Amino acid sequence: MKRFLLSIVLQVLVVMFVFPFIDSGFKVTGDSKDAIIIVLVFVALNFAARKLIVIFTLGIGAVIYFLTLGIAGLILNAIIIFAIKGLFPQMLSVPNFTAAFLGGLCLAIANYFGER
């Protein structure tokens, strides 16, 4: 549980402080409460999407993820960031796909270090 909370805290810090460095238009428009909501929704959507992909592709999705060396997962992260922008347009501003891709990469790195 401590690792999960550390991962969430690191991801909130990434959303608040690293996203604006990626692109000046890529930011949380509210306060830290909005960043926490964005991260929790990101974690939930990411978990659900990955499980659904594995179920619907009968395990081939895991093979594709492995064969693309994780790029498929990063693209999924970018798509989820755009979905969050659509769900909460008043909380998150995402200028383009490149910024979302790099933001997803930063969130994946924060999650990796939080889980270790």
Buried (B, 14 or more C-beta within 10 A) or exposed (E): EEEEEBBBBBBBBBBBEBBBEBBEEBBBEBEEEBBBBBBEBBBEBBEEBBEEBBEEEEEEBEEBBEEEEEEBBBBBBBBBBBBBBEEBEEBBBBBEEEBBBBBBBBBBBBBEEBEE
